[in-house]
Amino acid sequence: MSLRTSLKALPTMLRIGFSEAVAYRAEMIIWVLATTMPLIMLALWSAVARTGAVGRFGQAEFVGYFLAAFCVRQLTSSWVAWLLSYEVKQGTLAMRLLRPISPLLAYATEVLAGIPLRLLVVAPVVAISLWVVGAGAVPASLGGWGLFGLSLVGAWLVTFYLNVLLGTLSLYLESSQKLMDIYMVLYFVCSGYMFPVEFFPPGVRMVIDVLPFRYQMGLPVELMTGAHATGPALVLLAKQWGWVVGLGVVATLVWRRGLARFAAFGG
Amino acid sequence: MLIPRRYLRLLGVQLKASGLLALQYRADFLAEGLTSLAWTFTALAPLFVVFGTRPSIEGWTFHESLLVVGWFTLLQGVLEGAISPSLTGVVEHIRKGTLDFVLLKPADAQFLVSTQRFLPWRAVNVLSGVGLFVYAFVSLGRWPSFPGVLASLVLLGTSVLLLYSLWILVVSAAFFVVKVDNLTYLFTSIFDAARWPSSVFRGVLAVVFTFIIPLALMTTFPALAMLGRLPWTWLVGAVVGSVVFAWVARRVWLMSIRHYTSASS
């Protein structure tokens, strides 16, 4: 599976992935309904903000933040961990391995191909946010958009590699379901999905800055709503891409070694 | 309501099968217990953050909200131990086409699929929930009144009934949507909103969470009952409402079953 064959197959795989996404559009609606937690949190924090602002957040800022969180979740989410562990359990991973394309690339295109449909959901939400919050709901300058875009790509990659890592662990453990549950809770609490990470007390905040979760959700949301000046934004982006590279290397290594075990099992 | 003896015996058989299976994996009790504790504490983080900014929100103090979280945790135990294992089973049946075998059996299909699998160790969350009640009341410096406890026990019944009916509705959706791997996920994520006192929701959300997806009835009402703040009319409303909801769920299930047979023949 050379790089050239993979690249040549990429457009076709994306097209197939997109057709699948359209065919299973009902599933996407279920997924969108299942990721409405930011709206619940919006209701909660609006109730809190009714008696006065929390930090730099008034009611309008909360609307901007949580609608952005909803959009970022739609665009960066990944279900590769579940897919992988399911295919390992059922043994259907063997079929993927027979194809002359790396399964990891196949998973990545499958997730990427779903994004155009997700944009259909995201666009009206951004419009609503613009209408309620005003121009502050999106980056103010072209450079701001660039940083936001970069953070979105980074967030997608961090989420994807974490998913690969978790899914691959099912090659080592009997069941990685429990680990995935723990990952989800940590992601919800630590990423800025349920509340902005700046609400954590300073001591905890330092830990959160080191963990990968906030770079999956909090950073793109903050850059979308213009919470950071360019300087600090670049520092945070560098940390995010540090995670991208680190997780990329680790996930690929663990995947390769795990695959050897899988071959031994099925052999 | 008359439940035929046969069904009670059948329930006994199914419970015994799941129980024996659970006894084979005794170490799971410890694993589940530890994860339940870790989970409960992590899930409290947002509560700490919210109440770090205000002493009370919409008339709920931190310790009073702990009661709501306690009910949420308790019901989560019921959900994961007794309700959702079967849910995943039905979705699997529909996908593989093996639901036909269940439908052919000479007993009510809804009963059979609802009792096919229990995971007793998952019920550790029930203990965590009770632990939260005790902690909350110790911190509040008083104990719930006797009628309050009685009312909350009645509401425990209605909450489980509501949760179960909601589950039947979600499973019914599985007949219409073909690829349904994340139905369980949808269910838990909707249920997640029950973590918060319902009075924080206003307008459309308040209506939705009281009447359409009655989350308020499941966690906020029992917590109010424990605090002795639940009016009698609300209690009656909750009982009547949950019976009506269960009836609707049963209708939808029967309709879906008809849909299934016509689609597969």
Chai-1 contact restraints between the chains, C-beta under 6 A:
chainA,res_idxA,chainB,res_idxB,connection_type,confidence,min_distance_angstrom,max_distance_angstrom,comment,restraint_id
A,Y24,B,K179,contact,1.0,0.0,6.0,A-B,restraint_1
A,A26,B,V177,contact,1.0,0.0,6.0,A-B,restraint_2
A,E27,B,K179,contact,1.0,0.0,6.0,A-B,restraint_3
A,I30,B,N182,contact,1.0,0.0,6.0,A-B,restraint_4
A,I30,B,L186,contact,1.0,0.0,6.0,A-B,restraint_5
A,W31,B,N182,contact,1.0,0.0,6.0,A-B,restraint_6
A,L33,B,L186,contact,1.0,0.0,6.0,A-B,restraint_7
A,A34,B,Y185,contact,1.0,0.0,6.0,A-B,restraint_8
A,A34,B,L186,contact,1.0,0.0,6.0,A-B,restraint_9
A,A34,B,S189,contact,1.0,0.0,6.0,A-B,restraint_10
A,I40,B,A193,contact,1.0,0.0,6.0,A-B,restraint_11
A,A43,B,F201,contact,1.0,0.0,6.0,A-B,restraint_12
A,A43,B,L205,contact,1.0,0.0,6.0,A-B,restraint_13
A,L44,B,W196,contact,1.0,0.0,6.0,A-B,restraint_14
A,L44,B,V200,contact,1.0,0.0,6.0,A-B,restraint_15
A,A47,B,I57,contact,1.0,0.0,6.0,A-B,restraint_16
A,A47,B,E58,contact,1.0,0.0,6.0,A-B,restraint_17
A,A47,B,V200,contact,1.0,0.0,6.0,A-B,restraint_18
A,V48,B,I57,contact,1.0,0.0,6.0,A-B,restraint_19
A,V54,B,T53,contact,1.0,0.0,6.0,A-B,restraint_20
A,V185,B,T42,contact,1.0,0.0,6.0,A-B,restraint_21
A,V189,B,T42,contact,1.0,0.0,6.0,A-B,restraint_22
A,V189,B,A45,contact,1.0,0.0,6.0,A-B,restraint_23
A,M194,B,P46,contact,1.0,0.0,6.0,A-B,restraint_24
A,F195,B,V49,contact,1.0,0.0,6.0,A-B,restraint_25
A,F199,B,V49,contact,1.0,0.0,6.0,A-B,restraint_26
